[in-house]
């Protein structure tokens, strides 16, 4: 089951609620939850970078980063990073994984994922054990 939630709160309220959720996660540390944060940046020379940070227990973190050059816009970079986070979580999932949380601060990208309307020349894919399937 996938649940995409987009906060309607202002940045300060969203940050406060997220901090409370983060504290609850830390109190209830279990290795059955995967938590991933995505981020992207654009340099003054229009170089795009994307990355993610992954943890299950808040004592050990892993990260991945990609330098995408100047071929992506920030919106597409966030979609790229969310896709990489899903792929990464899929690889880290085991028999005991109960929840996967992926946090992104790019509301337009999240709205695009939540609204599954597909326009001309676009399609959604589903990562499976046998490869990628069009939905």
C-alpha angles and dihedrals in degrees: 000000000000123000120184113192122189117191118232090195124103119261095266094050092045091050091050093050091046091051090053091050090048091052090051090051090051093049092050098044111178131158089226093081126073115203121191131178120198128202140169137190140190120213127216087261091055093253110153122216128184131187148162138207120211133195140157101184107021091240097079124043133186127191139193128195137187131196104211099182115219100309097097132067118222092255093053090044090058091050088049091051094047089051090050089049090053091048091048092049090048090056092047096046116110137171092284098049108120103167139019118200119190116185122201130168096205106102096184091056092047091048089052090052092045093049101061093193109137120207130197114307092010130107139168120234132207119212110225134172089258097048139275121332127190112239 
